[in-house]
Structures are given as structure tokens and as C-alpha cells.
Amino acid sequence: MAVLSLGGAVRASAQDAQYWNIQYGPVAQLLGGQVVGSTRDLSATYYNPGGLGLAREPGFLFSVQGFKADALSLKSLDGGPLPSFSQTTYATFPGFVAVAFPRRWFGENTHMAFSLLTRQQHNERVDVRLAGDSLPSSLSALSPGRSGRFGREGLFDQRMRETWGGLTFSRRLSERVGLGATLFGVHRGQRTRREESLQLAYADGSGVSALVIDDFNYTAWRLLGKVGLAWEGGPTRLGLAVTSPSAGVFGNGKAGFTRSAAGANLGVAGSGGSVLVNGLDEHLDARYRSSWAVAGGASWQRRSVQVHASAEWFAPVDRFTILSGLEDPSRGTPITLSQELRSVLNVGVGAEYWLHGVRVNEGPKAGGTALYGAFATDLSASPDVVPGEAASANQNWYHFTAGTAFGVGSSRFSLGIDYAFGRSEREIAFGALPPDLPVIGEGRRVAVRSTRWLFVLGYLFGPRR
């Protein structure tokens, strides 16, 4: 096949099957999120609510992950009609805001706080256009000895965002122990559209015009909780946090499909004539499920150096249906959007070094400059990506983070950079026309390579470690 044109556009943000791709809070960002045992600022509302109970005065936390550069490349592994392509895009990254209520409202040993964060975000668009003067093997096998023009277009467009808003209650049980819990309200919205078009003309004037479309759009509201326990003794800090599965409150969505063909004449029985099959259901129930998880962390400090480590295990979730629409007559089954999540264990380690001999645990006196570095895994919970699945990526990511934080008056600022890379193999497929019409959406195995540079900025007012 002679490829006359190829257009590709890929935009990807934090992956939709990752748990550790976004971090929260100035210190946690620079440590790659390895603060389950050590955090005492308002990022504890997410990482370990028990740590907030041991904070002297949480204050106000505003964290903005400034901007990022994403690079993604695809390379065919089976020699099919899918030329390799790559592209780099630039965009902003979601942030985190948290504020503590006045301590006098609840007592000296009790903290309450509100936090708002983006838990997951995924924006991806892939366009592919091909043109040639010979048929692909899947079609030429159905019409041996015939030649003609060939054209194909493909579009995958997905927008997903999951936002958590939480109310945290945390109490100091003793000088060394803090216990807390956060109740999160969760909103998840997703739009997924798969579209493909084929135009083919034989030398004798006959030909095919085909179109395949699947379109899903849903919104789901859920509740979940996180309970945390924190302990500190001298140079050592420990933490344990458990996240509950989510409970659906309500959700709605719509699903539509189109299967169209005209002038199909490939020597296949029953393929002649024009066919049009479509459907749209706009009043569907939508339900999304998430796993429960348990996280543990520890930190150890000696003079101006503090080492942090965390691990978190996420339970598997059996395949579940998010949306189920009208029956597709061409397949004899309803069109559905579903997802499956496998168990994941993520681990990481980070270190911070305070300049000028400032000790980490000196609290409000620790207003100097600190340097940070970290490494963390971010394994994908999606076992594979197949047509009809909500997740569109299954790369395992690996993160390297470095940065600095410094004090200005009663405030602290942080600056840092996170480099991450991921790779996987997956199938790209859009779907198929009815069985007696040419299959144009056959799967193609591709190698996926992704990298990301993330530049972070954080602000913490009135911090107390």
C-alpha cells in the first residue's frame, strides 16, 4: 500500500487507570507522594487524615501543578496498515486546595479541614488517515483478483475527569498518636467517541462506503471514605491509611451507535445493497465502581536529612458495566461501556535535605531551604484495552521527582520537576460492521511509549511541620 497522507493528533493527561499519577501538596509533590507516614500539612486530608491531628497549625494550602509536556508514540507490531506516529503536547495540570477551620471551633486537639482535588484526568484524541492504491489484506482476501482505491479514517476521542471534595475530622489522641477520617464526595464525568470511515472504489466502478460509530457520555456521583492513623516518636514517623470502595449515589448517561454501509460488493454473500443501523438511548443509569486500598508509610530523620517511604495496595474490581444502551442488531447485544481493574501495588521512596543545618522536626523555626528527590512506581490497573472499555491506556509509569522548597515570612513555596515514562502493548480497534459486511475495524497490535515532564509549583501559608 502506498500511504499518501497520515494525520495524527494525540493529547493525553493523567492516565485513566493509574492511582499515583497526581500528587497533592507542596512537600508531597516534591517527594512523589511518599508522605503517608510523615505528612503534617493539609495534604494529610488525602494521604493520611491521622497526620492532620498531629499538626500544630495546618493553615491554608494551595498547590498548583503548573504545566506539563506529554509525548506519546505508537508503532505497529504486526505490520498492518497503521503507520507509526508520535506527538508532543503541552497543557496545564490539575491542582489541590485545602483549608483548615479555626481550631477554637472544635478544641485544642481537634482539626477539621476541607479539601478539593482532581483525582483523575484523561484527555486523549487520536486521528489517523490513510489513502492508497491497493486493498489491505483483510479486504483483498474477500475479493481476490480485484484492485482499487482504498481510504480509511479513524478517530478516538475521550475526555474524563474525576474530582474529589472532602471534609476531614482529625484528633490528637496523645502526644504521639493522631487519628482521622475524610469523607469524600466524588464526581466523575466521561465522554468517549470511537469513529471510523472506509471508502473504497474498484476499477469496475463498484465499491463500498462504510461508517462505524460508538458514542458514550455519562456522569456519576459517589461517596467514599479514608481513615488514617499516624504515630511519631523522635526521628521516626509512621502512618497507615485505608480507603473504602465507593458507594454510588446517582448517575446518568447516554449511549449511541451507527453502523452504515452502501454499495457493499466484495463477493460476500448478503453484502450487497445499502444498510443503515443506528440507535440512541439518552436516559440511562450510570454506575462507576472503585477498589478499596490500604497504604503504609514511614519516615526517618537524622540531623538535616529525612527519608520517606510509602507503599499502597489497591484491590481488584471485577468487570462491571458503567452504561448499557440499546441492542445493536448487527451484533445482537447491547452496546456497553465497561471496565475491569486488577490489583496494583505501588511503592516509592523520597528524601529531603535541609540546608544550613536546619532540623526537619523543628516546626515553625524550619523556615529555611530544603532539597527533595524521589522515585515511585505507578502501575496500571487496566489489564488490557479492548473496544467497549472505559479505560484507554494501560501503561505502567515510573516517576522521578526533584525540587526545592523555601520560606518567605510565614509562607513556603515549592518548585520542582517530575519526569515519568511508561510503555505497554495494546490493541487498537474501533469495532465492526455487521458480520455480512466488510470488517474494517479489525484490531492492530501496537507498542505504546509515553513520557511526561511536569513542572510543579506549590504554596503553603502558615505552615507547621
C-alpha angles and dihedrals in degrees: 000000000000110000109215100177141006125185121183132176122177126179117177133171130174106341120257097229098046128100104189102041096104124049129194134218131025096270096038092051092055092046094049092246094300094138105100089118101032112036116116100163127082093283083079087079085077107024101040121347090197090067091062090064090063094051117110096214117347097196120175126325126197117177124182122182094208111205142329143204117219124193123189131176133184126199125183115240099189101047093248127151095282112106117210117257140170137191140179122216134185128215145143122271129225122263142204133241127189135167132186122223116234110283093223088070093065109019138272096286098043131082130189123186143168124222135184122194144160106241098182135006130174127174117173136161126176122184122183127179126182134179130178147152098240135054124257114250094254091061101034089057088061093050109031117194095019125115133193150129121301133202134173137177129188133188131184115179124174133169120182133165131171119192127190125201115185143184114210128202115188132169135191105233093184139342089284107030132068128180126191147156136203125205110205128198109207130204119189125182127179138176119189126178127178118186135169134174131192127191120182132171126189124211090249091059099256121116152142136260114189138173132186122187134172118179127184130176126171145157123203131185120202143166128223138163139218125202122193140186123197132189131183132184122168110304095353130082126182133187141182126189132179124197119202126222112263123260116216117237101177140320142174139188149150136241131196139175141188127196113180136167134166131189093003106180113154098133091267116137112254094008098113124103134031122306129189123179123166142146143179131196114187102176107063132144113242125201129177125190131202133190131249118247141193124207132189130187144172140186132195126196132200118176107306097350127083124182121203130193133177140175130188130189121202120200121233122256119211116235110286134182117243097180131009117189138175122321115270105224091203090062102024092230135089117265107250141182111213142162141202125197123199125206115276133193115197123187135182146166132206140177136203129198123196117212125226093029096286109161117232096227097050091103117204092011090062095091098130132101124289133191123214140195133170148167126206140168122229107189121190119250091202110095092200140337116247133163111283095028121125094219115076101185136050104178120140108228129209120198132206116186134186134168151119139251128202138180128241111182109306093342135080130209129196133200125185151141132231123200117193134173134186139178138184145147121247143158122256112207134147103193137263144270119242114303094257091055128070115284106232100164098065114154123260123199112227138177113236122205122183136178132178136193113197124188112200135200126185137182128196122181120203095000124191120184 
